[in-house]
Amino acid sequence: MKSVALHNLGCKVNGYEIDAMQQMLQEKGYKIVSFDEEADIYIVNTCTVTNIADRKSRQMLHKAKKRNPKAIVVAVGCYVQTGREDVLKDSGVDLAIGNNKKKELTEILERFLDGKETGETVINIGETEEFEEMCLKENSGHTRAYIKIQDGCNQFCSYCIIPYARGRVRSRKEEDILNEIGELAVGGCKEVVLTGIHISSYGTDRGGRALAPLIQAIHAIDGIERIRLGSLEPGIVTEEFAEELGKLKKLCPHFHLSLQSGCDVTLKRMNRRYTTREYFEKVDILRRVFGSPAITTDVIVGFPGETEEEFAETKAFLEKVKFYEMHIFKYSRREGTRAAGMDRQVADETKTERSSILLAMGKKHSMEFRESFFGRKLEVLFEEEKDIAGELFQVGHTKEYVKVAKKSEKSLSNEIFAGKIIGFLSDDIMLFE
């Protein structure tokens, strides 16, 4: 029995796929071991969203080969897809598998072990219309499961390499999604998170948007208590969309609404298809329908041509919206994208300075949002035990994804309890009773 160690880099979609690949390997009789152990086979699910992600992918591949020079090192996923030539030249990589081939991992691996595989399996991802069907039969996290509902993106934002790594929009069949969630519910899973590369486009490759009907169908599944959404494009948020979702008690009022910049001029260079005024209207719709939803976002600093004036506009807009959480990214130049060839690239030290400013703002707004829940009765899905300052706490999240802890020696894992938030236990954990 050969031992296999797996390591994942990148997004929640990658996380879903590595869990599915591990289950496939286990079903074929492979022994799963920690990536820190010596193994016969190492599999790294790579990421390419930034230059740093590329570097981390290479580092993990080389780390595996160094740990056991005789092992088979398998590079899988996005970095393989966009950096094919570099991967094939890398002496630390024995087998390269691109996207939309992960479902064939065990077959490809066995052909390679038998000497019948060349060491490269990479398709032209931009030409495929097939959704790569992979399915989780059980959820290792038990309380929360990420469910991949689509792949690919048609937006082609000027900074983004992902359409070249993941291809065009491909939606998973609703029946397959519902079957997977139904099985997980039987196994005790209470919360599902719908994820994908661009879930707002779900169904558009088949003639129209279908995200809301899908959520309604999931809502009807017995055992599922919470439905959480991955990142949404502002354009999908309409009065009708929000009101339809507002009728669903299981839907968590937690919306990640991608922004990237608070300046209209910058947004246009990014090829983002909305203005700040339109974006704010979407935020206003969500707040009118859901009361106090958690709204989070992504922001890129140091995009080519971003002046001090443009950055000031972004700051002012972020102050106006007051997000629960902001993920701040320094612009990373990706060859093959339109932004890579733009003039007026911003210096790294300027990116760092602007990032620090927005991180401090984000921390302040997050604290203010969480403070608004003091004394309010909320439901919490508990997920784990944690020792905090020598005392045992049960830790979980509200529907708004506010992290809380309740002092208890008794495990409350995978249980939902109502109670009140009474203060802060730490900077990132609130006290629940």
The 8 nearest C-alpha neighbors of each residue, nearest first, counted from 0:
[[1, 29, 2, 30, 28, 39, 3, 27],
 [2, 0, 29, 39, 30, 3, 40, 38],
 [1, 3, 30, 39, 38, 31, 29, 40],
 [2, 4, 40, 31, 38, 41, 32, 30],
 [5, 3, 34, 41, 32, 33, 31, 38],
 [4, 6, 42, 41, 34, 43, 3, 7],
 [7, 5, 43, 44, 42, 34, 8, 4],
 [6, 8, 44, 43, 14, 17, 45, 5],
 [9, 7, 45, 46, 44, 6, 10, 13],
 [10, 8, 46, 13, 7, 11, 45, 52],
 [9, 11, 13, 12, 14, 8, 46, 15],
 [12, 10, 14, 13, 15, 194, 9, 145],
 [13, 11, 15, 14, 10, 195, 16, 147],
 [12, 14, 16, 10, 11, 15, 17, 9],
 [15, 13, 11, 17, 12, 16, 18, 10],
 [16, 14, 12, 18, 13, 17, 11, 145],
 [15, 17, 13, 19, 18, 14, 20, 12],
 [16, 18, 20, 14, 19, 15, 21, 13],
 [19, 17, 21, 15, 16, 20, 14, 22],
 [20, 18, 16, 22, 17, 21, 135, 134],
 [21, 19, 17, 23, 22, 18, 16, 24],
 [22, 20, 24, 18, 23, 19, 17, 25],
 [21, 23, 25, 19, 20, 24, 26, 18],
 [24, 22, 20, 26, 21, 25, 19, 27],
 [23, 25, 27, 21, 26, 22, 29, 20],
 [26, 24, 22, 28, 29, 27, 23, 21],
 [25, 27, 23, 24, 28, 22, 29, 21],
 [28, 26, 24, 25, 29, 23, 105, 22],
 [27, 29, 25, 26, 30, 24, 0, 1],
 [30, 28, 25, 24, 1, 2, 27, 0],
 [29, 31, 2, 3, 1, 32, 28, 0],
 [30, 32, 3, 2, 4, 29, 33, 25],
 [33, 31, 4, 3, 30, 2, 34, 36],
 [34, 32, 35, 36, 4, 31, 5, 3],
 [33, 35, 4, 36, 5, 6, 32, 41],
 [34, 36, 33, 37, 4, 66, 32, 63],
 [37, 35, 33, 34, 38, 32, 4, 66],
 [36, 38, 67, 66, 35, 39, 34, 32],
 [39, 37, 2, 40, 3, 4, 36, 41],
 [38, 40, 70, 2, 1, 3, 71, 41],
 [39, 41, 71, 3, 70, 38, 72, 2],
 [42, 40, 72, 4, 3, 5, 73, 71],
 [41, 43, 73, 5, 72, 74, 4, 6],
 [44, 42, 6, 74, 45, 5, 7, 75],
 [45, 43, 75, 7, 76, 8, 6, 74],
 [44, 46, 76, 56, 8, 78, 77, 43],
 [45, 47, 9, 77, 78, 52, 8, 48],
 [46, 48, 78, 53, 52, 49, 77, 45],
 [47, 49, 46, 52, 160, 161, 50, 159],
 [50, 48, 52, 51, 47, 331, 53, 333],
 [49, 51, 53, 52, 331, 54, 47, 333],
 [50, 52, 54, 49, 53, 55, 47, 48],
 [53, 51, 49, 55, 47, 50, 54, 46],
 [54, 52, 47, 50, 56, 51, 55, 78],
 [53, 55, 51, 57, 56, 52, 58, 50],
 [56, 54, 58, 52, 57, 53, 51, 59],
 [55, 57, 53, 45, 59, 54, 58, 52],
 [58, 56, 60, 54, 55, 59, 61, 53],
 [59, 57, 55, 61, 56, 60, 62, 54],
 [58, 60, 62, 56, 61, 57, 55, 63],
 [61, 59, 57, 63, 62, 58, 56, 91],
 [62, 60, 64, 58, 63, 59, 91, 65],
 [61, 63, 59, 65, 60, 64, 58, 66],
 [62, 64, 66, 60, 61, 65, 59, 41],
 [65, 63, 68, 61, 67, 66, 62, 91],
 [64, 66, 62, 63, 67, 68, 61, 91],
 [67, 65, 63, 64, 62, 37, 68, 36],
 [66, 68, 64, 70, 69, 65, 37, 63],
 [69, 67, 64, 70, 65, 66, 63, 71],
 [68, 70, 67, 71, 64, 39, 66, 40],
 [71, 69, 39, 40, 67, 68, 72, 64],
 [70, 72, 40, 93, 41, 39, 73, 69],
 [73, 71, 41, 93, 92, 40, 42, 70],
 [72, 74, 42, 94, 95, 41, 93, 92],
 [75, 73, 95, 43, 42, 96, 94, 44],
 [76, 74, 96, 44, 97, 45, 95, 43],
 [77, 75, 97, 98, 45, 79, 44, 78],
 [76, 78, 80, 46, 164, 79, 47, 45],
 [79, 77, 47, 46, 80, 81, 82, 45],
 [78, 80, 83, 82, 77, 76, 97, 81],
 [79, 81, 77, 97, 78, 164, 83, 82],
 [80, 82, 78, 164, 79, 83, 77, 163],
 [83, 81, 79, 78, 85, 84, 80, 86],
 [82, 84, 79, 86, 85, 80, 81, 87],
 [83, 85, 87, 86, 82, 88, 79, 81],
 [86, 84, 88, 82, 87, 83, 89, 79],
 [87, 85, 89, 83, 88, 84, 82, 79],
 [86, 88, 84, 89, 85, 83, 92, 95],
 [89, 87, 85, 86, 90, 84, 92, 83],
 [90, 88, 86, 91, 87, 92, 85, 93],
 [91, 89, 92, 88, 93, 87, 86, 61],
 [90, 92, 89, 61, 64, 60, 93, 72],
 [93, 91, 72, 90, 89, 94, 73, 74],
 [94, 92, 72, 71, 73, 118, 91, 95],
 [93, 95, 118, 73, 92, 119, 74, 72],
 [96, 94, 119, 74, 73, 75, 118, 120],
 [95, 97, 75, 120, 121, 119, 74, 100],
 [98, 96, 121, 76, 80, 79, 75, 100],
 [97, 99, 76, 100, 101, 77, 80, 165],
 [98, 100, 131, 101, 97, 102, 124, 130],
 [101, 99, 98, 103, 102, 97, 96, 104],
 [102, 100, 104, 103, 99, 98, 96, 20],
 [101, 103, 100, 104, 133, 131, 132, 99],
 [104, 102, 101, 106, 100, 105, 107, 108],
 [105, 103, 101, 107, 102, 106, 108, 100],
 [104, 106, 108, 107, 103, 109, 24, 23],
 [105, 107, 109, 103, 108, 104, 110, 111],
 [108, 106, 110, 104, 105, 109, 103, 111],
 [109, 107, 105, 111, 106, 110, 104, 112],
 [108, 110, 112, 106, 111, 107, 105, 113],
 [109, 111, 115, 113, 107, 116, 108, 112],
 [110, 112, 116, 114, 108, 109, 113, 115],
 [113, 111, 109, 114, 110, 108, 115, 116],
 [114, 112, 110, 111, 115, 109, 116, 108],
 [113, 115, 111, 112, 116, 110, 117, 109],
 [114, 116, 110, 111, 113, 117, 112, 109],
 [117, 115, 111, 110, 118, 114, 107, 119],
 [118, 116, 119, 115, 111, 114, 94, 120],
 [117, 119, 94, 116, 95, 93, 120, 111],
 [120, 118, 95, 117, 94, 121, 96, 87],
 [119, 121, 96, 95, 97, 122, 118, 100],
 [120, 122, 97, 96, 119, 80, 123, 98],
 [123, 121, 124, 120, 97, 98, 99, 100],
 [122, 124, 125, 126, 121, 127, 166, 80],
 [125, 123, 166, 126, 122, 127, 165, 164],
 [126, 124, 166, 123, 127, 167, 163, 165],
 [125, 127, 124, 123, 128, 166, 167, 122],
 [128, 126, 129, 124, 125, 123, 166, 167],
 [127, 129, 169, 126, 130, 167, 168, 125],
 [130, 128, 127, 131, 169, 99, 170, 132],
 [131, 129, 169, 132, 171, 170, 128, 150],
 [130, 132, 99, 129, 133, 102, 100, 101],
 [133, 131, 130, 134, 102, 171, 175, 129],
 [134, 132, 102, 131, 19, 135, 16, 20],
 [133, 135, 19, 136, 179, 132, 175, 176],
 [136, 134, 19, 137, 179, 138, 133, 18],
 [137, 135, 134, 183, 182, 179, 138, 22],
 [136, 138, 135, 183, 139, 186, 182, 141],
 [137, 139, 141, 140, 144, 183, 135, 136],
 [138, 140, 141, 137, 18, 144, 142, 143],
 [141, 139, 138, 142, 143, 144, 188, 382],
 [140, 142, 138, 139, 188, 143, 187, 144],
 [143, 141, 188, 413, 189, 140, 190, 382],
 [144, 142, 190, 191, 141, 140, 188, 189],
 [145, 143, 191, 192, 138, 146, 190, 142],
 [144, 146, 192, 191, 193, 15, 194, 147],
 [145, 147, 193, 194, 192, 148, 144, 191],
 [146, 148, 194, 195, 149, 193, 12, 145],
 [149, 147, 171, 195, 194, 146, 170, 193],
 [150, 148, 170, 195, 171, 169, 147, 201],
 [151, 149, 169, 196, 195, 168, 170, 165],
 [150, 152, 168, 167, 165, 166, 196, 169],
 [151, 153, 168, 167, 162, 154, 197, 196],
 [152, 154, 167, 155, 168, 162, 151, 166],
 [153, 155, 156, 152, 162, 271, 270, 272],
 [156, 154, 153, 157, 162, 159, 152, 270],
 [155, 157, 270, 159, 158, 154, 269, 271],
 [156, 158, 337, 269, 338, 270, 159, 336],
 [159, 157, 338, 156, 336, 269, 337, 160],
 [158, 160, 156, 161, 157, 336, 155, 333],
 [161, 159, 163, 162, 336, 333, 48, 164],
 [160, 162, 164, 163, 159, 165, 48, 152],
 [163, 161, 166, 165, 152, 164, 160, 151],
 [164, 162, 161, 166, 160, 165, 125, 81],
 [165, 163, 161, 77, 80, 162, 81, 166],
 [164, 166, 151, 162, 163, 161, 124, 98],
 [167, 165, 125, 151, 162, 124, 163, 164],
 [166, 168, 151, 152, 153, 125, 169, 162],
 [169, 167, 151, 152, 150, 153, 204, 170],
 [168, 170, 150, 130, 149, 151, 128, 204],
 [171, 169, 149, 201, 202, 130, 148, 172],
 [170, 172, 148, 149, 130, 173, 169, 176],
 [173, 171, 175, 174, 170, 176, 148, 130],
 [174, 172, 176, 175, 177, 171, 213, 148],
 [173, 175, 177, 172, 176, 178, 171, 179],
 [174, 176, 178, 172, 173, 177, 179, 171],
 [177, 175, 173, 179, 174, 178, 180, 172],
 [176, 178, 180, 174, 179, 175, 181, 173],
 [179, 177, 181, 175, 176, 180, 174, 182],
 [178, 180, 176, 182, 181, 177, 175, 183],
 [181, 179, 183, 177, 182, 178, 184, 176],
 [180, 182, 178, 184, 179, 183, 177, 185],
 [183, 181, 185, 179, 184, 180, 178, 186],
 [182, 184, 186, 180, 185, 181, 188, 137],
 [185, 183, 188, 181, 187, 222, 186, 182],
 [184, 186, 182, 183, 187, 181, 222, 188],
 [187, 185, 183, 184, 188, 182, 137, 138],
 [188, 186, 184, 185, 189, 183, 141, 222],
 [187, 189, 184, 142, 141, 183, 186, 190],
 [190, 188, 223, 224, 142, 222, 187, 225],
 [189, 191, 225, 143, 226, 223, 224, 188],
 [192, 190, 144, 226, 143, 145, 227, 193],
 [191, 193, 227, 145, 228, 146, 226, 144],
 [194, 192, 228, 146, 229, 145, 147, 227],
 [195, 193, 147, 229, 146, 148, 192, 12],
 [196, 194, 149, 147, 198, 197, 150, 12],
 [195, 197, 150, 151, 198, 152, 149, 194],
 [198, 196, 195, 199, 152, 200, 151, 150],
 [197, 199, 201, 200, 195, 196, 149, 194],
 [198, 200, 197, 231, 201, 232, 235, 210],
 [201, 199, 198, 203, 197, 202, 208, 168],
 [202, 200, 198, 199, 170, 210, 203, 209],
 [201, 203, 209, 208, 205, 204, 207, 170],
 [204, 202, 207, 208, 206, 205, 200, 201],
 [205, 203, 202, 206, 169, 168, 170, 207],
 [206, 204, 203, 202, 207, 170, 208, 201],
 [205, 207, 203, 204, 202, 208, 209, 201],
 [206, 208, 203, 202, 205, 209, 204, 201],
 [209, 207, 202, 203, 201, 210, 200, 206],
 [208, 210, 202, 212, 211, 201, 213, 207],
 [209, 211, 213, 201, 212, 208, 214, 199],
 [210, 212, 214, 213, 209, 215, 240, 244],
 [213, 211, 215, 214, 209, 210, 216, 217],
 [214, 212, 216, 210, 211, 215, 209, 217],
 [215, 213, 217, 211, 216, 212, 218, 210],
 [214, 216, 218, 212, 213, 217, 211, 219],
 [215, 217, 213, 218, 214, 219, 212, 220],
 [218, 216, 214, 219, 220, 215, 213, 177],
 [217, 219, 215, 216, 220, 214, 249, 247],
 [218, 220, 217, 216, 221, 215, 223, 214],
 [221, 219, 217, 218, 223, 222, 181, 216],
 [222, 220, 223, 219, 184, 181, 224, 218],
 [223, 221, 184, 224, 189, 220, 185, 187],
 [222, 224, 189, 221, 225, 184, 190, 220],
 [225, 223, 189, 249, 190, 222, 226, 221],
 [224, 226, 190, 249, 250, 223, 189, 251],
 [227, 225, 250, 191, 249, 190, 251, 192],
 [226, 228, 192, 251, 191, 250, 193, 225],
 [229, 227, 193, 192, 230, 254, 226, 194],
 [228, 230, 194, 193, 231, 255, 192, 227],
 [229, 231, 255, 256, 257, 228, 232, 198],
 [232, 230, 256, 199, 255, 257, 233, 229],
 [231, 233, 234, 257, 256, 199, 235, 230],
 [234, 232, 235, 236, 256, 278, 231, 281],
 [235, 233, 232, 236, 237, 273, 281, 272],
 [234, 236, 233, 232, 237, 199, 231, 240],
 [237, 235, 234, 233, 281, 240, 241, 238],
 [238, 236, 240, 239, 241, 235, 281, 284],
 [237, 239, 241, 240, 242, 284, 236, 285],
 [238, 240, 242, 237, 241, 243, 236, 244],
 [241, 239, 237, 243, 238, 242, 236, 244],
 [242, 240, 244, 238, 243, 239, 245, 237],
 [241, 243, 245, 239, 244, 240, 238, 288],
 [244, 242, 240, 245, 241, 246, 239, 211],
 [243, 245, 241, 246, 242, 247, 240, 250],
 [244, 246, 242, 243, 247, 241, 288, 289],
 [245, 247, 244, 243, 248, 242, 250, 241],
 [248, 246, 244, 245, 249, 250, 218, 215],
 [249, 247, 250, 246, 245, 251, 225, 218],
 [250, 248, 225, 247, 224, 226, 251, 218],
 [249, 251, 226, 248, 247, 225, 227, 252],
 [250, 252, 398, 227, 253, 226, 249, 399],
 [253, 251, 292, 399, 293, 398, 250, 254],
 [252, 254, 293, 399, 251, 292, 294, 255],
 [255, 253, 294, 256, 293, 295, 252, 228],
 [256, 254, 295, 230, 296, 294, 231, 257],
 [257, 255, 231, 296, 254, 232, 230, 233],
 [256, 258, 296, 297, 232, 255, 231, 259],
 [257, 259, 260, 297, 296, 298, 256, 261],
 [260, 258, 298, 299, 297, 257, 261, 266],
 [261, 259, 262, 258, 298, 313, 266, 299],
 [313, 260, 262, 316, 312, 275, 263, 317],
 [261, 263, 313, 265, 312, 260, 264, 309],
 [264, 262, 266, 265, 274, 275, 267, 261],
 [263, 265, 267, 266, 262, 268, 309, 269],
 [266, 264, 268, 267, 262, 263, 269, 260],
 [267, 265, 269, 263, 271, 264, 268, 260],
 [266, 268, 270, 264, 269, 265, 271, 263],
 [269, 267, 265, 270, 266, 264, 157, 271],
 [268, 270, 266, 157, 267, 271, 156, 265],
 [271, 269, 156, 267, 268, 157, 272, 266],
 [272, 270, 266, 269, 273, 267, 156, 268],
 [273, 271, 270, 274, 267, 266, 234, 154],
 [274, 272, 271, 277, 278, 275, 234, 266],
 [273, 275, 277, 276, 263, 278, 272, 266],
 [274, 276, 278, 277, 279, 263, 261, 273],
 [277, 275, 279, 274, 278, 280, 273, 263],
 [278, 276, 280, 274, 275, 279, 273, 281],
 [277, 279, 275, 281, 280, 276, 233, 274],
 [278, 280, 282, 276, 281, 277, 275, 283],
 [279, 281, 283, 277, 278, 282, 284, 276],
 [282, 280, 284, 278, 279, 283, 236, 233],
 [283, 281, 279, 285, 280, 284, 286, 278],
 [282, 284, 280, 286, 281, 285, 287, 279],
 [285, 283, 281, 287, 282, 286, 288, 280],
 [286, 284, 282, 288, 283, 287, 289, 241],
 [285, 287, 290, 283, 289, 284, 288, 291],
 [288, 286, 284, 285, 290, 289, 283, 291],
 [287, 289, 285, 286, 290, 284, 245, 242],
 [290, 288, 286, 292, 285, 287, 291, 252],
 [289, 291, 286, 287, 288, 292, 285, 252],
 [292, 290, 286, 289, 293, 252, 287, 285],
 [293, 291, 252, 253, 289, 290, 294, 286],
 [292, 294, 253, 399, 323, 254, 252, 295],
 [295, 293, 254, 322, 323, 255, 253, 292],
 [296, 294, 255, 324, 322, 323, 325, 256],
 [295, 297, 257, 325, 256, 255, 258, 326],
 [298, 296, 326, 259, 257, 325, 258, 327],
 [297, 299, 259, 327, 260, 328, 258, 326],
 [300, 298, 328, 259, 329, 330, 327, 260],
 [301, 299, 329, 302, 330, 350, 328, 354],
 [300, 302, 350, 345, 330, 305, 329, 303],
 [301, 303, 330, 305, 300, 304, 299, 345],
 [304, 302, 344, 343, 305, 345, 301, 341],
 [303, 305, 343, 306, 302, 344, 345, 342],
 [306, 304, 302, 303, 309, 301, 310, 265],
 [307, 305, 309, 308, 304, 310, 301, 311],
 [306, 308, 310, 309, 311, 305, 312, 353],
 [309, 307, 311, 306, 310, 312, 305, 313],
 [310, 308, 306, 312, 311, 307, 305, 262],
 [309, 311, 313, 307, 312, 308, 306, 314],
 [312, 310, 308, 314, 309, 313, 307, 315],
 [313, 311, 309, 315, 310, 262, 314, 261],
 [261, 312, 314, 310, 316, 262, 311, 315],
 [315, 313, 311, 317, 312, 316, 318, 310],
 [316, 314, 318, 312, 313, 317, 311, 319],
 [315, 317, 319, 313, 318, 261, 314, 312],
 [318, 316, 314, 320, 319, 315, 321, 313],
 [317, 319, 315, 316, 321, 320, 314, 360],
 [318, 320, 316, 317, 321, 315, 314, 322],
 [319, 321, 317, 318, 322, 316, 279, 282],
 [322, 320, 318, 364, 319, 317, 323, 361],
 [323, 321, 324, 295, 294, 320, 364, 325],
 [322, 324, 365, 295, 294, 293, 368, 364],
 [325, 323, 295, 322, 365, 361, 296, 326],
 [324, 326, 296, 361, 297, 295, 327, 322],
 [327, 325, 297, 298, 296, 328, 324, 295],
 [326, 328, 298, 297, 299, 325, 354, 358],
 [329, 327, 299, 298, 330, 300, 326, 354],
 [328, 330, 300, 299, 350, 301, 331, 354],
 [329, 331, 302, 301, 299, 300, 328, 332],
 [332, 330, 49, 329, 333, 50, 158, 328],
 [331, 333, 339, 330, 334, 338, 50, 158],
 [334, 332, 339, 336, 331, 335, 160, 49],
 [335, 333, 336, 339, 332, 160, 340, 337],
 [334, 336, 333, 337, 339, 160, 163, 338],
 [337, 335, 338, 334, 339, 158, 157, 333],
 [336, 338, 157, 339, 340, 158, 335, 341],
 [339, 337, 158, 341, 157, 340, 336, 303],
 [340, 338, 332, 337, 336, 341, 334, 333],
 [341, 339, 338, 337, 342, 336, 334, 335],
 [342, 340, 338, 339, 303, 343, 337, 344],
 [341, 343, 344, 340, 303, 304, 338, 339],
 [344, 342, 304, 303, 345, 341, 305, 302],
 [343, 345, 303, 342, 304, 346, 341, 302],
 [346, 344, 301, 303, 343, 347, 349, 302],
 [345, 347, 349, 348, 350, 344, 301, 351],
 [348, 346, 350, 349, 351, 345, 301, 329],
 [347, 349, 351, 350, 346, 352, 345, 353],
 [350, 348, 352, 346, 351, 347, 353, 345],
 [349, 351, 301, 347, 353, 348, 352, 329],
 [352, 350, 348, 354, 349, 353, 355, 347],
 [353, 351, 349, 355, 354, 350, 348, 356],
 [354, 352, 356, 350, 355, 351, 349, 357],
 [353, 355, 351, 357, 356, 352, 350, 358],
 [356, 354, 358, 352, 353, 357, 351, 359],
 [357, 355, 353, 359, 354, 358, 360, 352],
 [358, 356, 360, 354, 359, 355, 361, 353],
 [357, 359, 361, 355, 360, 356, 354, 362],
 [360, 358, 362, 357, 356, 361, 355, 363],
 [359, 361, 357, 363, 358, 362, 364, 356],
 [362, 360, 358, 364, 359, 363, 325, 357],
 [361, 363, 365, 359, 360, 364, 358, 366],
 [362, 364, 360, 366, 361, 365, 367, 359],
 [365, 363, 367, 361, 366, 362, 321, 368],
 [366, 364, 323, 362, 368, 367, 363, 324],
 [365, 367, 363, 369, 364, 368, 370, 362],
 [368, 366, 364, 370, 365, 369, 363, 371],
 [369, 367, 365, 371, 370, 366, 323, 364],
 [368, 370, 366, 371, 367, 372, 365, 401],
 [369, 371, 367, 372, 368, 373, 366, 422],
 [372, 370, 369, 368, 373, 367, 375, 374],
 [371, 373, 370, 375, 369, 374, 420, 368],
 [374, 372, 420, 421, 375, 370, 371, 422],
 [373, 375, 420, 419, 421, 372, 376, 422],
 [376, 374, 372, 419, 373, 377, 420, 418],
 [375, 377, 419, 418, 417, 374, 378, 420],
 [378, 376, 417, 418, 419, 375, 379, 397],
 [379, 377, 417, 416, 397, 415, 418, 380],
 [380, 378, 397, 396, 415, 416, 381, 395],
 [379, 381, 415, 395, 396, 414, 413, 382],
 [382, 380, 395, 412, 413, 394, 414, 411],
 [381, 383, 412, 395, 413, 394, 142, 380],
 [382, 384, 394, 412, 393, 381, 385, 395],
 [385, 383, 393, 392, 394, 410, 391, 386],
 [384, 386, 392, 391, 387, 393, 383, 394],
 [385, 387, 391, 390, 389, 392, 388, 384],
 [386, 388, 390, 389, 385, 391, 392, 424],
 [389, 387, 390, 386, 391, 385, 392, 424],
 [388, 390, 387, 386, 391, 385, 392, 406],
 [391, 389, 387, 386, 388, 392, 406, 385],
 [390, 392, 386, 385, 408, 407, 406, 387],
 [393, 391, 406, 385, 405, 407, 384, 404],
 [392, 394, 384, 405, 404, 383, 407, 406],
 [395, 393, 404, 383, 381, 403, 382, 384],
 [394, 396, 381, 382, 380, 403, 402, 379],
 [397, 395, 402, 400, 401, 379, 380, 403],
 [396, 398, 379, 400, 399, 401, 378, 380],
 [397, 399, 251, 400, 252, 396, 253, 379],
 [400, 398, 253, 397, 293, 401, 252, 251],
 [401, 399, 397, 396, 398, 402, 253, 293],
 [400, 402, 397, 396, 399, 403, 369, 398],
 [401, 403, 396, 428, 395, 400, 429, 397],
 [404, 402, 429, 428, 395, 430, 394, 396],
 [403, 405, 394, 430, 393, 431, 392, 429],
 [406, 404, 431, 393, 392, 432, 407, 430],
 [405, 407, 392, 391, 393, 404, 408, 390],
 [408, 406, 409, 392, 405, 393, 391, 410],
 [407, 409, 391, 410, 406, 392, 393, 390],
 [410, 408, 407, 411, 393, 392, 391, 406],
 [409, 411, 412, 408, 393, 384, 407, 383],
 [412, 410, 414, 381, 409, 413, 393, 382],
 [411, 413, 382, 381, 414, 383, 410, 393],
 [414, 412, 142, 381, 382, 380, 411, 415],
 [415, 413, 412, 411, 381, 380, 416, 382],
 [414, 416, 380, 379, 381, 378, 413, 417],
 [417, 415, 379, 378, 414, 418, 380, 381],
 [416, 418, 378, 377, 379, 376, 415, 419],
 [417, 419, 376, 432, 377, 378, 416, 431],
 [420, 418, 376, 375, 432, 374, 431, 377],
 [419, 421, 431, 373, 374, 430, 422, 375],
 [420, 422, 373, 430, 374, 431, 419, 432],
 [423, 421, 430, 429, 420, 373, 424, 431],
 [422, 424, 429, 425, 430, 428, 426, 421],
 [423, 425, 429, 430, 428, 422, 426, 404],
 [426, 424, 428, 423, 427, 429, 430, 422],
 [425, 427, 428, 423, 424, 429, 366, 362],
 [426, 428, 425, 429, 402, 423, 424, 403],
 [429, 427, 425, 403, 402, 424, 426, 423],
 [430, 428, 423, 403, 424, 422, 404, 402],
 [429, 431, 404, 424, 422, 423, 403, 420],
 [432, 430, 420, 405, 404, 419, 403, 421],
 [431, 418, 419, 405, 420, 430, 421, 406]]
